[in-house]
Every structure is written in structure tokens, then in C-alpha cells.
Amino acid sequence: DRVDDFVARHQEVESRRSLEILIWAGLRNRLQGTPGSAIQVKFLDASDRVTKLELIRRPIPGEPVKIGDLPTAFAQFVGEQRDAPDGRIRAGYIWFNAWLVPWWICEAIPAEWAP
């Protein structure tokens, strides 16, 4: 199934953003599979030439999080410290990709970061 055919079938969604989400989800679903397995893909390169590749699937990064009947999401969480170039200030920061981070990941924030 071609991506342009998929897009054509979904042109009547409410907004461009909704269409982008549908395209992303459709592609993600088609590319998913068992980590280590291969999938053949074809696409147009920058010169509009058909390019064929075999991709090896990788595990989805993050921790699986399930809420009710929603599909499983994979939450990622990073906590790091950085020093200013002059070394006088150290800042800690956290990064996460969704508001679905399991509580036990948040406990990994070092105690010395507390105010």
C-alpha cells in the first residue's frame, strides 16, 4: 500500500494536524514488528528516484505505559545535571516525551536535586 493512497483516503479529516497524526500513526503501524525482523520499504529520494531499503526493526525506546483501553505508549524520561562553563552554577533538568511517565521513573531523580 502506498503512502499517497493512504493520504488520499483520509483527505476529509477535520484539520491538517489530524491528517498528519493519521499519517504518522498509519506509517508507524505498518513499520512495527518484532525487533530484529526486517521490512522492505520503497520511497522517492531527493532526486525523485525510487529507492529500496531493507530496514531492521528495533525495540521501541522507553517504558511501556498502559492507561485503560488506550494503546500502549512508550514513556521516556531523562534526568541530567549540567555545569555552566565557568563551573559556578550547576543545573539539573528533566525531559520526558509524554505525561505518562511511570511514578517509579520519577523516583530516579537524585535526592541532591531537591531544593
C-alpha positions in Angstrom: 0.0 0.0 0.0 1.4 3.4 -1.0 1.5 6.3 1.4 -0.1 8.7 -1.2 -3.0 6.2 -1.5 -3.4 6.2 2.3 -3.3 10.1 2.4 -5.9 10.3 -0.4 -8.3 8.0 1.5 -8.0 10.3 4.6 -8.2 13.8 3.0 -11.6 14.6 4.5 -10.4 14.8 8.1 -11.2 17.9 10.1 -7.7 19.5 10.0 -4.3 19.3 8.6 -3.0 18.3 12.1 -5.5 15.5 12.2 -4.3 14.3 8.8 -0.6 14.5 10.0 -1.5 12.4 13.0 -3.3 9.8 10.9 -0.4 9.6 8.5 2.1 9.2 11.4 0.0 6.5 13.1 -0.6 4.6 9.8 3.1 4.6 9.0 4.1 3.6 12.5 1.6 0.7 12.4 3.0 -0.5 9.1 6.6 -0.3 10.2 6.1 -2.0 13.6 7.1 -5.6 14.0 9.2 -7.9 16.0 12.6 -6.3 16.9 15.3 -7.8 14.8 12.9 -8.6 11.9 13.3 -6.9 8.5 10.9 -4.9 6.4 11.3 -3.8 2.8 10.5 -0.1 2.1 10.5 1.9 -1.1 10.5 5.7 -1.3 11.5 8.6 -3.5 14.9 10.1 -2.8 15.7 13.8 -3.2 16.1 13.3 -7.0 12.7 11.6 -7.2 14.3 8.2 -7.9 12.7 5.1 -6.3 15.0 3.8 -3.6 14.5 0.4 -2.0 15.9 -0.4 1.5 15.7 -3.2 3.9 15.2 -1.9 7.5 15.8 -3.9 10.6 13.3 -3.2 13.3 14.5 -2.0 16.7 12.7 -2.2 20.1 10.7 0.9 20.8 12.6 3.1 23.3 11.1 3.8 26.7 9.0 2.1 29.2 5.6 0.7 28.2 2.7 2.5 29.9 -0.9 1.4 29.6 -3.9 3.5 30.7 -7.3 1.9 30.3 -8.2 1.0 26.8 -5.7 3.4 25.2 -2.9 1.8 23.1 0.3 1.2 25.0 2.6 4.3 25.0 6.3 4.2 25.5 7.4 6.8 28.0 10.9 8.2 28.1 12.4 10.1 31.0 15.9 11.7 31.3 17.3 13.5 34.3 20.7 15.1 34.0 22.9 17.8 35.5 25.0 20.3 33.6 27.6 22.8 34.8 27.9 26.3 33.5 31.1 26.9 31.5 32.6 28.9 34.4 31.7 26.0 36.8 29.9 28.3 39.3 26.4 27.0 38.6 25.0 23.5 38.3 21.5 22.9 37.0 19.5 19.8 36.9 16.8 19.2 34.3 14.4 16.5 33.4 13.0 15.6 30.0 10.1 13.4 29.1 8.2 12.7 25.9 4.7 12.3 27.4 2.7 12.9 30.6 2.6 9.2 31.0 5.9 8.7 32.8 5.5 5.9 35.5 5.9 7.2 39.0 8.9 4.9 39.7 10.9 6.6 37.0 10.4 9.9 38.7 11.9 8.5 41.8 15.2 8.1 39.9 15.7 11.9 40.2 18.8 12.3 42.5 17.9 13.5 46.0 20.6 16.2 45.8 18.5 17.9 43.1 15.8 18.7 45.7 15.5 22.4 46.7 
